[in-house]
Amino acid sequence: MGCKESSLRSPDVKKKEDELEAKKAGGKPVGTETPINLDGDSSNNAPLSKLLPLNGGTRSPLLERPHGSFELFTHEPLLDGREAPNDMQLVPFLANEDNGFRMDDEYFLPSDSGTSTPLLFRTEPLRRAQTGEGTWEWWYDQVENLRITKDNSSRARLQDIPNRLTRQYDAKKDQVELDLGWCYMERSAPYVLGRLFVSPYLREIRWVTSLRLDGNYFTDDGFGNMLAVMGVANESKTVFPLLKNLYLNNMNLDHRSVYGILFHVFPIDLSSAARGTQVPRIAGQVAGLPAEAYMPFHAAPHAPLFPSLEVLSLCDNPGIGNNGLAEILRCFVAPHYERRNLPVLDLSRCGVDEVGVGYINEYLEQLRIADKRGDYIVVPRRVVLFGNRHSSSSKSGVDGNTAGSGVTLLM
């Protein structure tokens, strides 16, 4: 009864003895599974690199099974008791010398995963923001450092410029407004704006069809530097190719600043006088160079800043007055590099009186002469003069319907 060969041995004892005999003979334990062979090789002698390839020679913790075994089983049990499907692909997380484990850069493991097999999701590659002068990151720094304005609400608006331009462009590509009006800008603001406008990195700026600078008081030096920087860049590539509306309302402009602006918006051909071309006069004077502040680089522009300009609004600048109107008209009748039509010029509430209306009469007369000669001049098709102190008698002397030059005056 105590013999080993007795048939009365219990089934458990017999099973353990069979397993011991199998190990001594070099076989596999009873009930074990066959390891996965990813390349189809059925040989048990296939190297480990064929069972599961690794990147860079690093070892995967998933391969290190207990007791030194490196086998992956076809039915890996899940934490909830279910079995993984046979066609499930196991993706290894590779070991790293620095922190022990490394995930592939394009995948991540969700924290709420309830299985031992990681659920993998592809993520978008990281996009690094451009840095350096003329980028949006640089613009944000300028706003944060109070170089544009100290007003908190205005700073929030200025930091949201890229988003606002993108939303407008997506909604309607031909109506994108860059509104910088009433931001209570600092003296340093126009120097920063000039570099922002000419930046080659900001495609959103090229979408702009309307620019507002209303309510910001710039010095002549700051405004002149901004226009000059834009003018230099504009010689090689148009800064605002699509801009149609320019609003410079309530900016405390005077006759010097308004002529400096027009000198860049409608460049004058200064070499025409050297060729002996007769230059028309308004109020006894011809157009010349602007104030030195508007030529900081001592170079005159040749290409117009806004070749698509349709509306130039200079409202609520009483400092322009009659002298400023005369400067505007001198610039218009001076010889240019090309003939330009300006559909709307708005000079409402700019301190123009009956003397200024007399200057308009002179311009209309010079316009008829220039048309006969075929001169390259600027013709404003509609001039708005609402809110100015001109008398009814002088107004009747200039009627848009009888001017004969295609110019309409709204007085």
C-alpha positions as CSV (number, residue, x, y, z in Angstrom):
1,M,0.0,0.0,0.0
2,G,2.9,2.4,0.5
3,C,4.6,1.5,-2.8
4,K,5.2,4.3,-5.3
5,E,3.7,2.3,-8.1
6,S,0.5,1.7,-6.3
7,S,-2.6,2.6,-8.3
8,L,-4.2,4.0,-5.2
9,R,-2.1,7.3,-5.4
10,S,-4.2,10.5,-5.3
11,P,-4.7,12.3,-8.6
12,D,-2.9,15.5,-7.3
13,V,0.2,13.5,-6.3
14,K,0.3,11.8,-9.6
15,K,0.0,15.1,-11.5
16,K,2.9,16.7,-9.6
17,E,5.1,13.6,-10.2
18,D,4.3,13.8,-13.9
19,E,5.4,17.5,-14.0
20,L,8.7,16.6,-12.2
21,E,9.4,13.9,-14.7
22,A,8.7,16.2,-17.6
23,K,11.2,18.8,-16.3
24,K,13.9,16.2,-15.9
25,A,13.3,15.1,-19.5
26,G,13.6,18.8,-20.8
27,G,10.0,19.1,-21.8
28,K,7.4,21.8,-21.0
29,P,5.2,21.7,-18.0
30,V,1.8,20.3,-18.6
31,G,-0.8,23.0,-19.4
32,T,1.6,25.7,-20.6
33,E,0.9,27.8,-23.7
34,T,2.9,28.2,-26.9
35,P,4.7,31.6,-27.1
36,I,3.7,34.1,-29.8
37,N,6.0,34.2,-32.8
38,L,5.4,37.5,-34.6
39,D,7.3,36.6,-37.8
40,G,5.6,33.2,-38.4
41,D,8.6,31.1,-37.4
42,S,7.2,28.0,-35.6
43,S,10.6,26.9,-34.3
44,N,11.1,27.0,-30.5
45,N,14.7,27.9,-31.1
46,A,13.8,31.3,-32.8
47,P,15.8,34.1,-31.2
48,L,14.1,36.6,-28.9
49,S,14.6,39.5,-31.4
50,K,12.3,37.6,-33.8
51,L,9.6,37.1,-31.2
52,L,9.3,40.8,-30.6
53,P,11.6,43.4,-32.2
54,L,12.9,46.2,-29.9
55,N,14.0,49.7,-30.9
56,G,17.5,50.9,-30.1
57,G,18.5,47.8,-28.3
58,T,16.6,48.7,-25.1
59,R,14.7,46.1,-23.2
60,S,11.0,46.1,-22.6
61,P,9.6,45.5,-19.1
62,L,6.7,43.6,-20.8
63,L,9.1,40.9,-21.9
64,E,10.6,40.2,-18.5
65,R,8.3,37.5,-17.2
66,P,8.7,35.9,-13.8
67,H,11.5,33.4,-13.2
68,G,13.5,34.8,-16.1
69,S,11.0,33.6,-18.8
70,F,10.7,35.9,-21.9
71,E,7.6,34.4,-23.4
72,L,4.4,36.2,-24.3
73,F,1.3,34.1,-24.1
74,T,-1.5,34.2,-26.6
75,H,-4.3,34.6,-23.9
76,E,-3.0,37.3,-21.6
77,P,-5.7,37.7,-18.9
78,L,-7.2,41.1,-18.3
79,L,-7.7,42.6,-14.8
80,D,-11.4,42.1,-15.0
81,G,-11.2,38.4,-15.7
82,R,-11.8,38.7,-19.4
83,E,-9.4,37.4,-22.0
84,A,-7.7,39.5,-24.6
85,P,-8.6,38.6,-28.2
86,N,-6.1,36.6,-30.2
87,D,-5.5,39.4,-32.7
88,M,-4.7,42.1,-30.1
89,Q,-1.3,43.6,-30.8
90,L,0.9,44.4,-27.8
91,V,3.0,47.5,-28.2
92,P,5.9,47.7,-25.8
93,F,6.9,50.6,-23.6
94,L,10.7,50.8,-23.8
95,A,13.0,51.1,-20.9
96,N,15.1,54.2,-20.5
97,E,18.3,54.7,-18.5
98,D,17.1,58.1,-17.3
99,N,13.7,57.4,-15.8
100,G,13.2,53.7,-16.2
101,F,10.4,53.8,-18.8
102,R,9.9,55.7,-22.0
103,M,6.7,56.0,-24.1
104,D,6.9,56.6,-27.8
105,D,6.6,60.3,-28.6
106,E,3.4,59.8,-30.7
107,Y,1.4,57.8,-28.1
108,F,0.0,58.2,-24.6
109,L,-1.7,55.9,-22.1
110,P,-5.0,57.2,-20.6
111,S,-5.0,57.2,-16.8
112,D,-8.5,55.6,-16.6
113,S,-7.5,52.5,-18.5
114,G,-8.9,49.4,-16.8
115,T,-6.8,46.8,-18.7
116,S,-3.3,45.5,-18.4
117,T,-2.9,46.0,-22.2
118,P,-2.4,49.8,-22.8
119,L,-4.9,51.6,-24.9
120,L,-2.9,53.8,-27.3
121,F,-4.1,57.0,-29.0
122,R,-2.2,59.0,-31.6
123,T,-1.6,62.7,-30.7
124,E,-0.8,65.7,-32.9
125,P,2.9,66.7,-32.9
126,L,3.8,69.7,-30.9
127,R,3.9,73.0,-32.7
128,R,6.5,75.4,-31.3
129,A,5.6,79.0,-31.4
130,Q,7.9,81.2,-33.4
131,T,10.1,83.5,-31.3
132,G,12.0,86.6,-32.1
133,E,11.2,90.1,-33.3
134,G,8.1,90.4,-35.4
135,T,6.4,87.2,-34.1
136,W,3.2,87.0,-32.1
137,E,5.2,85.9,-29.1
138,W,7.2,89.1,-29.4
139,W,4.0,91.2,-29.8
140,Y,2.7,89.6,-26.6
141,D,5.9,90.6,-24.7
142,Q,5.6,94.2,-26.0
143,V,2.0,94.4,-24.7
144,E,2.9,92.8,-21.4
145,N,5.8,95.2,-20.9
146,L,3.4,98.2,-21.4
147,R,5.2,99.4,-24.5
148,I,1.9,99.7,-26.3
149,T,-0.6,100.8,-23.6
150,K,-1.1,100.8,-19.9
151,D,-4.9,100.3,-20.1
152,N,-5.8,96.8,-19.0
153,S,-8.9,96.4,-21.2
154,S,-6.9,97.6,-24.2
155,R,-4.1,95.2,-23.5
156,A,-6.6,92.3,-23.5
157,R,-7.8,93.4,-26.9
158,L,-4.3,93.8,-28.3
159,Q,-3.3,90.3,-27.1
160,D,-6.4,88.8,-28.9
161,I,-5.5,90.3,-32.3
162,P,-4.5,87.0,-34.0
163,N,-7.7,85.3,-32.9
164,R,-9.9,88.2,-34.0
165,L,-8.2,88.4,-37.4
166,T,-8.5,84.6,-37.9
167,R,-12.2,84.6,-37.0
168,Q,-13.0,87.4,-39.4
169,Y,-11.0,85.8,-42.2
170,D,-12.7,82.5,-41.8
171,A,-16.1,84.3,-41.8
172,K,-15.5,86.6,-44.7
173,K,-12.2,86.9,-46.3
174,D,-12.8,90.3,-47.9
175,Q,-13.7,92.0,-44.6
176,V,-10.9,91.8,-42.1
177,E,-10.5,94.8,-39.8
178,L,-7.5,95.4,-37.6
179,D,-9.0,97.7,-34.9
180,L,-6.3,99.4,-32.8
181,G,-8.5,102.4,-32.1
182,W,-8.9,104.0,-28.7
183,C,-6.2,102.0,-27.0
184,Y,-4.6,105.0,-25.2
185,M,-1.3,104.1,-26.7
186,E,2.1,105.1,-25.3
187,R,4.7,107.2,-27.1
188,S,6.6,104.0,-27.9
189,A,3.6,102.3,-29.6
190,P,4.2,103.5,-33.2
191,Y,7.7,102.2,-33.1
192,V,6.5,98.8,-32.2
193,L,3.5,98.9,-34.6
194,G,5.9,99.6,-37.5
195,R,7.9,96.5,-36.9
196,L,4.7,94.5,-36.4
197,F,3.2,95.6,-39.7
198,V,6.3,94.7,-41.8
199,S,6.9,91.3,-40.1
200,P,7.4,88.5,-42.6
201,Y,6.1,85.9,-40.1
202,L,2.5,87.2,-39.6
203,R,0.3,86.2,-42.5
204,E,-2.7,87.5,-40.6
205,I,-1.5,91.1,-41.2
206,R,-1.7,90.5,-45.0
207,W,-5.4,89.7,-44.7
208,V,-6.3,93.1,-43.3
209,T,-8.7,95.2,-45.4
210,S,-9.4,97.9,-42.8
211,L,-7.1,99.5,-40.3
212,R,-8.2,101.7,-37.5
213,L,-5.9,103.9,-35.4
214,D,-8.6,106.3,-34.1
215,G,-8.2,108.1,-30.8
216,N,-4.5,107.4,-30.4
217,Y,-2.2,110.4,-30.2
218,F,1.2,109.8,-31.8
219,T,4.1,112.1,-31.9
220,D,5.5,113.2,-35.3
221,D,8.7,111.3,-34.5
222,G,6.8,108.1,-33.7
223,F,4.3,108.3,-36.6
224,G,7.1,109.2,-39.0
225,N,9.3,106.3,-37.9
226,M,6.3,103.9,-38.3
227,L,5.6,105.1,-41.8
228,A,9.2,105.1,-42.8
229,V,9.8,101.6,-41.6
230,M,6.7,100.4,-43.5
231,G,7.9,102.4,-46.6
232,V,11.3,100.7,-46.7
233,A,9.8,97.2,-46.5
234,N,7.0,98.2,-48.9
235,E,9.6,98.8,-51.7
236,S,10.3,95.1,-52.0
237,K,6.9,93.7,-50.9
238,T,3.6,95.4,-50.3
239,V,2.9,95.6,-46.6
240,F,-0.9,95.9,-46.8
241,P,-1.9,94.6,-50.3
242,L,-5.6,94.3,-49.5
243,L,-6.2,97.4,-47.3
244,K,-9.1,99.5,-48.6
245,N,-10.1,101.5,-45.5
246,L,-7.8,103.7,-43.4
247,Y,-9.2,105.4,-40.4
248,L,-7.1,108.1,-38.7
249,N,-9.9,109.9,-36.9
250,N,-9.4,112.0,-33.7
251,M,-5.6,111.6,-33.7
252,N,-4.7,115.2,-33.0
253,L,-3.3,115.6,-36.5
254,D,-2.1,119.0,-37.9
255,H,-1.0,120.2,-41.3
256,R,2.5,118.9,-40.9
257,S,1.5,115.4,-39.8
258,V,-1.3,115.0,-42.4
259,Y,1.2,115.9,-45.2
260,G,3.7,113.5,-43.9
261,I,1.1,110.7,-43.9
262,L,0.0,111.5,-47.5
263,F,3.7,111.7,-48.6
264,H,3.9,107.9,-47.9
265,V,0.4,107.0,-48.9
266,F,0.6,108.8,-52.3
267,P,4.4,109.1,-53.1
268,I,5.4,112.2,-55.1
269,D,7.7,112.0,-58.1
270,L,10.3,114.5,-56.8
271,S,12.4,114.1,-60.0
272,S,9.7,115.7,-62.1
273,A,10.8,119.2,-61.1
274,A,14.3,118.5,-62.2
275,R,13.0,117.5,-65.6
276,G,11.3,120.9,-66.0
277,T,7.8,119.7,-65.4
278,Q,5.4,122.4,-64.3
279,V,4.2,121.7,-60.8
280,P,0.7,123.1,-60.0
281,R,0.3,125.4,-57.0
282,I,-2.3,125.6,-54.3
283,A,-2.4,128.8,-52.2
284,G,0.7,130.0,-54.0
285,Q,2.9,127.0,-53.0
286,V,3.9,123.7,-54.5
287,A,4.3,120.3,-52.8
288,G,7.7,119.6,-51.3
289,L,9.3,117.4,-48.8
290,P,7.6,116.7,-45.5
291,A,8.9,117.5,-42.0
292,E,12.2,115.8,-41.1
293,A,10.4,113.5,-38.6
294,Y,8.6,111.8,-41.5
295,M,11.9,111.2,-43.4
296,P,14.1,109.7,-40.6
297,F,16.0,107.6,-43.2
298,H,16.4,110.6,-45.6
299,A,14.8,108.6,-48.4
300,A,11.6,109.3,-50.3
301,P,9.2,106.4,-50.9
302,H,8.4,105.2,-54.5
303,A,5.7,102.6,-53.9
304,P,2.3,103.5,-52.3
305,L,1.8,102.0,-48.9
306,F,-1.9,101.1,-49.6
307,P,-2.3,100.5,-53.3
308,S,-5.9,99.3,-52.9
309,L,-7.0,102.3,-50.7
310,E,-10.6,103.4,-51.2
311,V,-11.5,105.3,-48.0
312,L,-9.2,107.7,-46.2
313,S,-11.0,109.1,-43.1
314,L,-9.4,112.0,-41.2
315,C,-12.5,113.1,-39.2
316,D,-12.4,115.0,-36.0
317,N,-8.9,116.4,-36.4
318,P,-9.5,120.2,-36.1
319,G,-5.8,120.8,-36.1
320,I,-5.8,120.1,-39.9
321,G,-7.7,123.3,-40.7
322,N,-7.3,125.3,-43.9
323,N,-3.5,124.8,-43.9
324,G,-3.8,121.1,-43.7
325,L,-6.4,121.1,-46.5
326,A,-4.0,123.1,-48.7
327,E,-1.3,120.5,-48.0
328,I,-3.6,117.7,-48.9
329,L,-4.6,119.4,-52.2
330,R,-0.9,120.2,-53.1
331,C,-0.1,116.6,-52.6
332,F,-3.0,115.5,-54.9
333,V,-2.0,117.8,-57.8
334,A,1.7,117.1,-57.6
335,P,3.2,114.7,-60.1
336,H,3.1,111.1,-59.0
337,Y,4.5,107.8,-60.3
338,E,1.0,106.7,-61.3
339,R,-2.5,108.1,-61.5
340,R,-4.6,107.3,-58.5
341,N,-8.3,107.6,-57.7
342,L,-9.5,107.9,-54.1
343,P,-13.2,107.1,-53.9
344,V,-13.7,108.8,-50.5
345,L,-11.8,111.4,-48.6
346,D,-13.6,112.3,-45.3
347,L,-12.6,115.6,-43.7
348,S,-15.6,116.1,-41.4
349,R,-15.0,118.4,-38.4
350,C,-11.5,119.3,-39.4
351,G,-11.7,123.0,-38.9
352,V,-12.2,124.0,-42.6
353,D,-13.9,127.3,-43.3
354,E,-14.7,129.3,-46.4
355,V,-10.9,129.9,-47.0
356,G,-10.5,126.2,-47.3
357,V,-13.3,126.0,-49.8
358,G,-11.4,128.6,-51.9
359,Y,-8.5,126.1,-51.9
360,I,-10.9,123.5,-53.2
361,N,-11.8,125.8,-56.1
362,E,-8.1,126.1,-57.0
363,Y,-7.7,122.4,-56.9
364,L,-10.6,121.8,-59.3
365,E,-9.1,124.3,-61.7
366,Q,-5.7,122.6,-61.6
367,L,-7.4,119.2,-62.0
368,R,-8.9,120.3,-65.3
369,I,-5.5,121.4,-66.6
370,A,-3.8,118.2,-65.4
371,D,-6.4,116.1,-67.1
372,K,-5.7,117.8,-70.4
373,R,-1.9,117.2,-70.0
374,G,-2.4,113.6,-68.8
375,D,-0.5,114.2,-65.6
376,Y,-0.3,111.5,-63.0
377,I,-2.3,113.0,-60.1
378,V,-4.6,111.9,-57.3
379,V,-8.3,112.5,-57.8
380,P,-10.6,112.2,-54.8
381,R,-14.0,111.2,-56.2
382,R,-16.0,112.2,-53.1
383,V,-14.9,114.7,-50.5
384,V,-16.9,114.8,-47.2
385,L,-16.8,118.1,-45.3
386,F,-19.6,117.7,-42.8
387,G,-19.4,119.8,-39.6
388,N,-17.0,122.4,-41.0
389,R,-17.5,126.2,-40.7
390,H,-18.0,127.1,-44.4
391,S,-20.7,129.5,-45.3
392,S,-23.7,128.8,-47.5
393,S,-22.5,131.3,-50.1
394,S,-19.1,129.7,-50.5
395,K,-20.7,126.3,-50.6
396,S,-22.9,127.4,-53.5
397,G,-19.8,128.3,-55.4
398,V,-18.6,124.7,-55.4
399,D,-21.2,122.2,-56.4
400,G,-20.2,118.6,-56.9
401,N,-22.6,118.2,-59.8
402,T,-21.2,121.1,-61.8
403,A,-17.5,120.8,-61.0
404,G,-16.9,119.0,-64.3
405,S,-14.0,116.9,-62.9
406,G,-15.9,113.9,-61.5
407,V,-15.4,115.2,-57.9
408,T,-18.4,115.3,-55.6
409,L,-18.3,117.5,-52.5
410,L,-20.5,116.6,-49.6
411,M,-20.7,119.8,-47.4
